[in-house]
Amino acid sequence: MKKTYKFKLEPSKQQADKMDWTLTMCRQLYNVLLEQRIFAYKKRHVSVNYYEQKKELPLLKLEIPEYKQVQSQVLQDVVKRLNHAFQAFFRRLETNQKAGFPRFQGRNRYDSFTYPQSGFSLNGKFLKLSKIGDVRIKCHRQIKGRIKTCTIRRKNNKWYACFSCEVEAEMRSTGKEVGVDLGVAHLAITSDGKFFDNHRYLKQSERKIRYWNKGLSRRKKGSYRWHKARLQLSKVYEQLTNRRNDRAHKVSRQLVDQYDLIAFEALDIQGMVKNRQLSKHILDAAWRLLIQYTTYKAEEAGKRVIQVNPQNTSQECSNCHQIVPKSLNERTHRCLNCRYTEHRDVNAARNILQRAKDQLETAS
């Protein structure tokens, strides 16, 4: 299985300029290749594929010698990236989703380039990049597995290296199973009565977001002060994202370390956020992120994550399985049939776990 390690880079001024220039060259190549595909289809009614565009790269270097200063496999990855964009476009068409035709990339949208096989090597505190040099890197943890690719990413004028590695699953069995109910008052509630707080990070950042949004709207677009406000706003959102990621990582790690089977509801989050009263709180809780992180950590540990039908998990009694209707404000489950009393979310988590077990029995 694949795992990605992300480390911060500390390039010199010359190295940062070189990486910025490489990004610009890759972005321009992407836009030229996209224009070529559009022109060929509209004017000649033919489709240009990945291999045809890849073969033209040596000719491009003869026409534009600047591209010789970019590592060859980095340029090939640009062609592959555009091809993936078209494959995703056609896949969405086949499944009747919103198509989303590949678009031309501006400076603020194209923010990474990749060494897919070679052209990079990690030596202690330095990352050697072909055509760029030895860049200082802060490796805060040990990389496990074999490094397959290296992606250099720019975010808020900071640089990061992302290593995609092939790792083997390590089984760490505990013999325990758990159902997890996701909520707004608490981020996650388990079937054995554990509550993980929802820190509501958006609420903590709203004052700064409003301040810089107002400053951005009052300044002339494209001016120095406008760019400064945009950068400050993006930093606030980056901090918000980092805090959500950190919380999801910590909760998912606890779940995977303690349980072999972890059951979630298969929630229609996209439909749930249409509720204007709860949409902001649902998105702030980042349920999808927690499920995603728990899933990949469970795969690494040789464990299982299952998502079950969420219908009536809060209304059904986990003891006698009778439906006990209750409003959203009622936080305690009281069954008149069997006299079972429990916290509403703990009851739901136990139903989720039972449905996961039933699903496994049916599959076997």
VENPE-V288232 format. One record per run of one state. SS is the DSSP state (h for helix, s for strand, l for the rest). FROM is the first residue (numbers start at 0). TO is the last residue. If there is no record, write none. Layout:
BEGIN
ss	from	to
SS	FROM	TO
SS	FROM	TO
END
This chain:
BEGIN
ss	from	to
l	0	0
s	1	9
l	10	11
h	12	43
l	44	48
h	49	54
l	55	55
h	56	62
l	63	63
h	64	68
l	69	70
h	71	93
l	94	110
s	111	114
l	115	118
s	119	122
l	123	124
s	125	128
l	129	131
s	132	137
l	138	144
s	145	154
l	155	156
s	157	165
l	166	175
s	176	181
l	182	184
s	185	189
l	190	193
s	194	196
l	197	199
h	200	217
l	218	222
h	223	257
l	258	259
s	260	264
l	265	267
h	268	271
l	272	277
h	278	284
l	285	285
h	286	299
l	300	302
s	303	307
l	308	314
s	315	315
l	316	321
s	322	322
l	323	330
s	331	333
l	334	339
s	340	342
h	343	362
l	363	363
END
